[in-house]
Amino acid sequence: MQFRTLGRTGVQVSALSLGAMNFGAIGRTTQDDATAIVDAALEGGINGVDTADMYGAGESEVMVGKAIAGRRDDLVLATKAAMPMGDERNHRGSSRRWLVTELDNSLRRLGVDHVDLYQIHRWDPSTSDEETLSALTDLQRAGKIRYFGSSTFPAYKIVQAQWAAREHHLSRYVTEQPSYSILQRGIEADVLPMAQAYGLGVLAWSPLASGWLSGAVREGREITTSRSKVLPQRFDLALPANQARLEAVERLAKVAADAGLTLIQLALGFVTAHPAVTSAIIGPRTLEHLRSHLAAADTVLSADVLDAIDEIVAPGVDLAAHEKFDTPPALLDPALRRR
């Protein structure tokens, strides 16, 4: 397992991190399953564990907490907040009121007194950068979080937050957690160069593109992945974007085979090859999934292989741009584009 420095923090994290979104009802995993996955991940060299309050409405955090009991200091523990936690309108977002309350909830569920990295799950347009950064800085000074970061922010919002921290003499985001894979390369145009310019660590989620690059989605084969049952429209081959993805997967599978690699090794090796990426977050649902991911831990792709990937999906291109989560509001709401 390779280890890399998380931005400018000095903290060493493994090139693959364990994502816990599938722990609990979402992935139909029991506590025993989750503990076994954490055990195997740590044994395989992974030292980063990433979860969020909204995964299973707190269930994932509870299961992670039980799985890491007695060895909390052996890993870099990250969680997130800002997504809705119920119908109450103030139980979401990145206001001081909510972050102070929800961090305590997360610490209680995890059974720890601090987290290493606390991330704002999505940009909250109703809350100012100063408000959010001030709350996070106070929580950091209180010892409840060591560092804080953003997740799936547009590049311009990350830059604005960096400048707000400087202007108001507050601590700053030290990481960004974006979606990044061979099939979704849009962040290469702005987010990744920005992260390098500001010295942010990058923790890439969905490096297997929601299962498209797992090897389970192939031409002429019935799609039976767990994600396809939850989000069937993302795998409906009647849609042009999904057909384009399938065509790309078939070509990528040949590149992988010619290089003596699995499709998973190709996909994870691609993400971790980018100089801005610190770690790729894998989200195994079973031990078998985890083992197939760990097989890519030391994968280093040659220039010829990376060139072949570029020929299939050009740099900076998203094959499913409509699935992005960092689209500026003005592109989604016509009222914001008109006087």
C-alpha positions in Angstrom: 0.0 0.0 0.0 1.3 3.5 -0.9 1.0 6.3 1.6 0.7 10.0 0.8 0.6 13.2 2.7 -2.9 14.6 3.1 -2.5 18.1 1.6 -0.4 20.2 3.9 -1.5 18.5 7.1 1.5 16.2 7.5 -1.0 13.3 8.1 -0.1 10.1 6.1 -3.0 8.3 4.5 -3.2 5.2 2.3 -3.7 5.6 -1.4 -7.0 3.7 -1.0 -9.4 4.6 1.8 -12.4 2.7 3.1 -15.8 4.3 2.5 -18.6 3.1 4.7 -21.7 4.2 2.8 -22.6 0.6 2.3 -22.6 -0.2 6.0 -26.1 -1.0 7.2 -29.4 -0.9 5.3 -28.0 0.8 2.1 -25.6 -2.1 1.4 -27.5 -4.7 3.4 -24.5 -5.3 5.6 -24.7 -6.4 9.2 -22.4 -5.3 12.0 -20.4 -8.5 11.6 -20.0 -7.8 7.9 -18.9 -4.2 8.6 -16.4 -5.3 11.2 -14.9 -8.0 9.0 -14.5 -5.5 6.2 -12.8 -3.0 8.5 -10.5 -5.7 9.8 -9.5 -6.8 6.3 -9.0 -3.2 5.2 -6.7 -2.4 8.0 -4.8 -5.6 7.5 -4.5 -4.8 3.9 -2.8 -1.5 4.7 -5.7 1.0 4.6 -5.6 3.5 7.3 -8.4 5.9 6.2 -12.1 5.4 7.0 -14.7 7.7 5.6 -18.4 7.8 6.6 -21.2 10.4 7.0 -24.0 11.2 9.3 -26.6 10.7 6.5 -25.5 7.2 5.5 -28.4 5.1 6.7 -29.5 8.0 8.9 -26.6 7.5 11.2 -26.4 3.7 11.0 -23.1 3.7 9.2 -21.4 5.8 11.9 -22.7 3.5 14.6 -21.3 0.5 12.7 -18.0 2.1 12.0 -17.7 3.1 15.7 -18.2 -0.5 16.8 -15.8 -1.8 14.1 -12.9 0.5 15.1 -13.4 0.2 18.9 -10.1 -0.3 20.6 -8.0 0.9 17.7 -9.3 4.4 16.9 -5.8 5.9 17.0 -4.6 3.5 14.4 -6.6 5.1 11.6 -7.6 8.5 10.1 -11.3 8.8 10.8 -13.5 11.1 8.7 -17.2 11.9 8.6 -19.4 14.5 7.1 -22.4 16.7 7.7 -24.8 19.1 5.9 -27.1 16.7 4.1 -30.7 16.5 5.5 -31.1 14.4 8.7 -34.9 14.2 8.8 -37.7 16.6 7.8 -36.9 19.4 10.3 -35.6 22.3 8.1 -32.7 23.2 10.4 -31.4 19.7 10.7 -29.3 20.2 7.6 -26.9 22.6 6.0 -23.7 24.2 7.4 -24.9 26.8 9.9 -23.2 27.1 13.2 -26.4 25.9 14.9 -26.5 22.7 13.0 -22.8 21.8 12.8 -22.3 22.2 16.6 -25.3 19.9 17.3 -24.6 17.4 14.6 -20.9 16.9 15.3 -21.8 15.9 18.8 -24.4 13.5 17.4 -21.7 12.0 15.1 -19.2 11.7 17.9 -21.8 9.9 20.0 -22.7 7.5 17.2 -19.0 6.8 16.5 -18.2 6.4 20.2 -15.1 8.7 19.9 -14.2 12.1 21.3 -12.9 13.5 18.1 -12.7 12.9 14.3 -9.6 13.6 12.3 -11.5 15.1 9.3 -14.9 16.7 9.4 -16.3 17.5 5.9 -19.1 19.6 4.7 -21.0 17.1 2.5 -22.3 19.6 0.0 -22.1 23.4 -0.4 -24.9 25.1 1.5 -25.9 28.2 -0.6 -28.0 29.6 2.3 -25.0 29.9 4.7 -22.0 32.2 4.4 -18.5 30.9 4.3 -17.6 33.0 7.3 -20.4 31.4 9.4 -19.4 27.9 8.4 -15.7 28.4 8.8 -16.1 30.2 12.1 -18.1 27.2 13.5 -15.6 24.7 12.2 -12.6 26.7 13.5 -14.2 26.8 17.0 -14.9 23.0 16.9 -11.3 22.5 15.9 -10.0 24.6 18.8 -12.3 22.7 21.1 -10.5 19.5 20.1 -13.5 17.8 18.6 -12.1 17.8 15.0 -8.4 17.9 13.9 -9.0 19.2 10.4 -12.0 20.0 8.2 -12.7 19.9 4.5 -15.3 20.2 1.8 -17.0 17.5 -0.4 -18.2 18.0 -4.0 -17.9 21.7 -4.0 -17.6 23.6 -7.3 -14.1 24.9 -7.8 -15.1 28.6 -7.4 -16.7 27.9 -4.0 -13.6 26.2 -2.8 -11.5 29.2 -3.8 -14.0 31.6 -2.2 -13.8 29.7 1.0 -10.0 29.8 1.0 -10.2 33.6 0.6 -12.9 33.9 3.3 -10.7 32.0 5.7 -7.8 34.3 5.0 -9.9 37.5 5.2 -11.5 36.6 8.6 -8.4 34.9 10.1 -10.1 31.5 10.3 -8.9 27.9 9.7 -9.4 26.7 6.2 -10.6 23.7 4.4 -7.6 21.4 3.9 -9.3 18.7 1.8 -11.8 18.3 -1.0 -13.7 15.1 -1.7 -15.0 15.1 -5.3 -16.4 12.4 -7.5 -13.7 11.2 -9.9 -13.3 8.3 -12.3 -12.3 7.4 -15.8 -15.9 8.0 -16.9 -16.3 11.3 -14.9 -13.2 13.4 -15.6 -14.7 16.9 -15.5 -12.9 17.9 -12.3 -9.6 17.7 -14.2 -10.4 21.1 -15.7 -10.9 23.0 -12.5 -11.2 21.3 -9.1 -7.9 19.3 -9.3 -5.7 22.1 -10.6 -7.3 24.3 -7.9 -6.6 21.7 -5.2 -2.9 21.6 -6.3 -2.7 25.4 -6.3 -4.0 25.7 -2.7 -2.3 22.6 -1.4 -5.6 20.7 -0.6 -5.6 16.9 -0.1 -8.1 15.2 -2.5 -10.1 12.1 -1.5 -11.9 10.9 -4.6 -15.2 9.2 -4.2 -16.9 6.8 -6.7 -13.6 5.8 -8.5 -15.5 2.8 -10.0 -18.3 5.1 -11.3 -21.1 3.6 -9.3 -20.1 0.1 -10.4 -19.7 0.8 -14.1 -16.0 0.1 -13.8 -16.3 -2.9 -11.4 -16.4 -5.5 -14.2 -20.1 -6.3 -13.5 -21.5 -4.1 -16.2 -20.6 -5.5 -19.7 -22.2 -5.8 -23.1 -24.8 -8.5 -23.3 -24.9 -9.1 -19.6 -27.8 -8.4 -17.3 -27.0 -5.6 -15.0 -27.6 -6.8 -11.4 -25.4 -4.5 -9.3 -26.9 -3.3 -6.0 -26.6 0.3 -7.2 -28.6 -0.4 -10.4 -31.5 -1.5 -8.2 -31.4 1.7 -6.2 -30.8 4.0 -9.2 -32.1 2.2 -12.3 -32.1 5.3 -14.5 -28.3 5.4 -14.2 -28.1 2.0 -15.9 -30.9 2.2 -18.4 -29.2 1.4 -21.7 -32.0 3.1 -23.6 -30.4 6.4 -22.5 -27.6 7.8 -24.8 -25.3 8.7 -21.8 -25.5 5.1 -20.5 -24.9 3.6 -23.9 -21.8 5.9 -24.2 -20.6 4.6 -20.9 -21.1 1.0 -21.9 -19.2 1.5 -25.1 -16.3 3.1 -23.1 -16.3 0.3 -20.6 -16.0 -2.3 -23.3 -13.0 -0.5 -24.8 -11.5 0.0 -21.3 -11.9 -3.7 -20.5 -9.7 -4.4 -23.6 -7.0 -1.9 -22.4 -7.0 -3.6 -19.0 -6.8 -7.1 -20.4 -3.9 -6.1 -22.8 -2.1 -4.7 -19.8 -2.7 -7.8 -17.7 -5.0 -5.9 -15.3 -8.5 -6.2 -14.0 -10.9 -3.4 -14.9 -10.9 -2.5 -11.2 -7.1 -2.2 -11.2 -7.3 0.0 -14.3 -10.0 2.2 -12.7 -8.3 2.7 -9.3 -4.9 3.0 -10.8 -6.1 5.8 -13.1 -7.6 7.8 -10.2 -4.5 7.4 -7.9 -2.2 8.3 -10.8 -3.3 11.9 -10.9 -0.8 14.0 -8.9 -3.6 16.0 -7.2 -5.3 12.9 -5.8 -4.3 11.7 -2.3 -6.6 8.7 -1.9 -9.4 6.9 -3.7 -12.3 6.0 -1.5 -13.6 2.5 -2.2 -17.0 1.4 -0.9 -17.0 -2.4 -0.8 -20.3 -4.1 0.3 -18.7 -7.5 0.8 -15.3 -9.0 1.7 -15.0 -10.2 -1.9 -15.5 -6.7 -3.2 -12.8 -5.4 -0.8 -10.3 -8.0 -1.9 -10.7 -7.1 -5.5 -10.1 -3.5 -4.6 -7.1 -4.2 -2.5 -5.6 -6.0 -5.5 -5.2 -2.6 -7.0 -3.4 -1.1 -4.0 0.0 -1.0 -5.7 -1.2 -0.6 -9.3 0.9 1.8 -11.3 -0.3 2.5 -14.9 2.3 3.0 -17.6 2.2 6.1 -19.8 1.0 3.9 -22.7 -2.0 2.7 -20.7 -2.9 6.2 -19.5 -2.7 7.4 -23.1 -5.0 4.6 -24.2 -7.5 5.7 -21.5 -7.3 9.3 -22.8 -8.2 8.1 -26.3 -11.4 6.5 -24.9 -12.5 9.3 -22.5 -10.8 12.6 -23.2 -9.3 14.5 -20.3 -11.8 16.8 -18.6 -14.9 15.1 -20.0 -17.8 13.7 -18.0 -19.7 11.0 -19.9 -22.7 11.6 -17.6 -22.6 15.3 -16.9 -26.2 15.3 -15.7 -25.2 13.2 -12.7 -22.7 15.7 -11.3 -23.4 17.0 -7.8 -21.4 20.3 -8.0 -23.4 22.0 -10.7 -23.8 25.7 -10.0 -27.4 26.5 -9.0 -27.8 29.0 -11.9 -27.4 26.2 -14.3 -30.3 24.3 -12.7 -32.7 27.1 -11.9 -33.7 29.4 -14.9 -34.8 32.1 -12.4 -31.2 32.6 -11.4 -30.2 33.4 -15.0 -32.9 36.0 -15.7 -33.7 39.5 -14.4 
